[in-house]
Amino acid sequence: MKFLTEEEKHKQILKEVKWTFLLILLVAAWHIGFAFALDGIDKMVCGMPLWFFVSTIGAFAISVAGVALLLKYVFVNFDLGEEAMEEEGGGDSDK
């Protein structure tokens, strides 16, 4: 676990939010784009229309791969300071 200053924590949280939002936009664009782009094609894959298979299964695959990449390269495990605050204020429960 990393120990960061309040400013570093704030920057890291904003970085994580930004990259997560970009992944959401990418997945939504993939899903909606291929659903409309492949709508007129009558091919079937595994008993499902091609547009459904590519947009839905593709969006799922991108989501899983994207989360794995975010966890590996963007997200950082750091202490938010909540535990220290609980220890300081938790003395009343011992009485």
N, C-alpha and C positions, 0 to 999 in steps of 0.2 A: 504494500500500500504506500502510495506517495503522500508526503506531507507538503501541502501547498499553502502559500499565503492567500489571504482573502482575494486579492487582485488576480492571482493566478487561478484560483478556483472559479472566479467569475468569467475569466477568459476561456477556461476549459469548458465550462457549462455552455457558453455561447457557441463555442466551436462544435460541441456535440449536438446542440440543437440545430445549427446550420446544416451540418452534414446529414442529420436524420431527416430534416425537411427536404433536402435535395434528393435523398433516396425515395422519399414518399412521392415527390413530383415525378421522378423517373419511372417508378412503378405505375403510377396513375397514367402517365403519358403512354407507356407501353400497352397497358391494358385497354385504354380507350382507343388509342391509335390503331392497334391491330384488330380490335373488335369491329371498327368501322371499315378499315382498309380491306379486310378479308371477308366482309359480309356477303358479297355477291358470288363467292366461290363455293361450288357445291361439293367439294371434296370432304371426305369423312376420315377422321383419325380416331381409332379406338371407339367407334360408334358415335363420335361427337363431331359436330361441324368443325371445320378447320379453324374458323375465326375464334370459336370458343376454346379449342384446345390450345392454340398459340397464345391468345390473350390471357387466359386464366392460368394455365399451367406455366406459361412463360413468366407471368407476373409473380407467381409463387416462387419460381426458381430464382428470379432476380431478387426478390425480397430476402430469401434465405442467404444467398451469396452476398448481398449487400450488407445484411446484418453481421455476417461473419467478418467481412472486411472492416466494417465500422468497429467491431469489437477488437480486432487485431491492430488497427492503425490509428483510430481516432479516440476511442473511449479510454479513459484513465481511471483506475481505481484509486480514489482518494477519500480522506476523511472529511465529512461535511461539518464536523464539530458537534454533532448532536449528542454523541456519547459523553463528551466532556461536560456538556451542559446538564445532562441527566445525572451524572455523578455529583455535580455541585448542588443541584436542587433536590436531589433524592434523599437528603438527610431527614426530611420530615416523616418519611414512611417507616423509619426505624423506631420512632417513639411510641 
